[in-house]
Amino acid sequence: MSREAGLLSGARNFLLALSGFASIVVAMLTIPILFLALKGASAVSEALRAEALKAVALSLEAGALSATFSTIFGVPLAYILSRLDFKGKGLVESILDLPLILPHTVAGIAVLLAFSSRSPIGSALTTLGLRVEDSFWGIVLAMTFVSAPFAVDFSRRGFDSVDVDLELVARSLGASPTRVFLTVSLPLASRAVATGWLMSMARSISEVGAIMVVAYHPTVGSVLVLEWLAVRGLRAAAGLSLILLAASLAVLAGLRFLRWFR
């Protein structure tokens, strides 16, 4: 018997009370999904039109690219935050947390003010062919702003779990810091890094508000759902929502696989 099971043995009434409260949360999460599946199933054929499939494909493409950017540039930051204490570390951590609590439309306005073609940075990007407003790159940028903290946070957890002594041993054997990072730290934290990529991907494809502010067109799946709800009604929106739910379940399956494959 595990220690956890031993702790709760003989506590039948307590477990029943816990289960009662827990079942309410499970029901609140499960019932809406079941209704979406039931109501959306009858409208899936309508949702499987070129416009909808293109929007969903765009969501997945932009989300994957956003997650990749977040991971490539977030992993070094995660390693620094895991291994070093420095002046201003708390400020950096607060900046990383900020996109998680900002209202989505506020996040979009912030991105648009900073990177639109009328801003100094956006003007420079536009000359390079990277216009933000109503463009694919605007979608990726909005997604990256709201999802990068997930890539950094999960990667940092992975590096925190790596024994520093292993890195010190590698250094004592003559390995450079770069080699230690690439051959010891990163491989050992790779599962957490992959989890961060998937979480960043999931957050990206679920974003609506920031994308609508920055780049309403081309239309991604999450934005098209709102458009269909306003124009075509709840049934059509439910059908498209079911397709996006399937995409989300695929990401969830990836997360479960990473947890199982240990």
N, C-alpha and C positions, 0 to 999 in steps of 0.2 A: 504494500500500500504506500502510495506517495505521501509526502509530508502534507501536501495540500488536501488530499483525501482524508488523511488522519485528522487534520484540523477541523474538518466539517463532519466527521463521523459522529453519529448520535445527536445530530442537530436537525432532526427532521422538520420540525416546525419552522426553524429559521430558514432552512432551505426552501420550504414551501413558500414562505413570505418573499424570499429573494426571487424565486421563480415567477411568482405572480407579478411583481414589478417588472422583471425582465421581459416577460411575455408581452407586456403592453408596448414596450419599445420595439420588440420584434414585429408585433402586429402593425404598428405605425409605419414601419419600414416595408413590410411585406405586402400589405393590402394595396397600397397605391401601385406597386409594381405589377401585382396580379391584375388589377383593373386595366392598367395600361396594356398588358399582354392580351387580355380578353377583348378590349375595345379596339386596340390597334390591329389585331390579327385580321379583322374584317376589312381593313383599309390598306393593308400592306400592298396589295396589287396596284392600287392607285398611287401609292408612294413610290413604287418601283418604276418611276419614269425618269427620263434622261436628266431632267433638271435636278431631281432629288439625289440621284446617284452621283451626279457630278459634284453636288454640294457636299455630300458625305465623303467622297473621295478627296475633295479639297480639305476638309477637316482633318482627315487622317494624314494627308501629305504635309500640311502645314504644322500639324501637331507633332509629327515625327521629327520634322526639321527643327522645330522649336525645342523639343526635348533633347535633341542632339546638341544644339548650340548650348543649352543650359548645362548639359553634362560636360561637354568639352571645356567650357570656361568655368563651370562651377566646381569641378573636382579639385583643381588647384586651390581654389578658395577654401573648400572643405578641408583639405589637408592642412593648410595654414591655420585655420581655426581650431583644428584638432590638436595640432602639435605645438603651437606657439601662443604665448601670452604677450600681448603688446599693447601699447597705449592706443586707445581708440577701438579696441576689440569689441567692447560693448556697443559702441556706435554702429559698427559694421553689422553686428548681430541684429540690432534694432532695424537697420535698413533692410535686412533680409526678411525680417518678420512683417514689415510694413505692407507689402503687397497682399499678404494673407488676410489683412483686416480692413483694407481699403474697400469701400463700395466699388463695384465693378465699373460703373460709369465714371467714377472719379479716377480710377486707374487709367481708363481710356483717355480722359481729358488730359491727364498728366503726360501720357505718352504722346498725344497729339501736339500739345504745346511744346514739347521738347524736340520732336522729330518731324513735324510737318514741314512742308517746303518753304514756309514763311519764317521758320526759325533758322538760326545760324547753322546748327548741326544738320537739320533737314535740308537746307539749301545745298550744303556740301554733298549730302547723300544723293540729292536729286541730280546733281551734275555727273554723278557716277552711275546714274540710271536706276537708283534705288529710291524711288518715290514712295512715300509712306501712305498718303491718303488714297483710299480706295484701290489698294493694290495687294498682291499676294504677300509682298514683303511687309506691308503694314499689318496684315493678319499675323504673320510670324512674330513680328515685334511685339504686338499686343499679347499674344500667347506667351511669349518668353517672359514678359514683364510679370505676369501673374503666376507663372509655373516654375520659374527658376529656383525659388526658395525650396521647392520639394527636392530638386536634384541635389542642391547643396546640403540640405539637412540630412537626407538619407545617406549620402556619401560620407558626410562627417561622422554619422553613427558607425559606418563601416570602419573608418580609420580609427575611431575611438576604441573599437573592439580589437584592433591589431596591437599585439604586445610590442611596446617600444623596445624591449630588450632584443627582439628579433632584428630590428633595424640597427641597433647598436652593434650586435654581433657581426652583421654584414659590413658595417662601416669598419669594424676592427680588422676584418679580413681584407680590407683594401678597396671595397666597393665605393664608388662615388655616391653622393646624395641622389643624383639623378638615377643611377642604376638601382639603388636601394628602393627608390620610389617605384620604379617601373617593374622591378623583378620581385620585390617583397611586399611592399605596402599595398600597391594597387591590385595585384592578384588576390591577396587575402581579403581585400575590401570589395572585390568585384561584384559579389552578389548584392551588396548594399547599393553599389553604384548602379547596377542594372535595375534594382527596385526603384531607385530615384528616377531613372530614365522613364520607367513605366508610369510612375506617379505623375511625373511632369507631363507625359503624353496624355494621361487621363485628364489632368487639370486643363490642358490646352484645348482638347476637343470639347470640353464641357463649357468653355467660356462663351459668354454672350455679350454682356454689357460693354466691355472694353473693345471688343471687335466691332460692335455696331457703331461706336463713336469714331474709331480710327479708320475702319475699312468696311463699310456696309457691303460694298461690292469689291471683288467677286464674293458671292454669298456662300458662307459655310453652312453646314448642316444645322447647327444650333440656332443660327439666325433665321434660316429658312423655316424652321419650326414655328417661330413667332410670326413670320410673314404668312404662313399657311393658316395659322390660328386666326389671324385677323381677316384674311381674305376668303379662305375655303371652309373654315369652321373647325370645330373640335375633333371631329372624326378624322379628317384628313391629317391634321396635326398629330393625332395619336398614331396613325400609321407610320408617318415619318419618324416620330419619336421612338417607335418600336425598333426601327432600323438602327437608330443611334444607340438604343439600349443594347442591341446585339453587339455593336462595336465596343461599347463599354464593358460588356461581359467578356469579350475577347481579351481586353486589357486586364481585367480581373483574373481571368484564367492564367495569364502570364505571371501575375503576382503570386497566385496560389502555387504555381509550378515552382517558382523560385523558393518559396517557403518549404515546399515538400522536398525539393531536390537539395538536400543538405548532406 
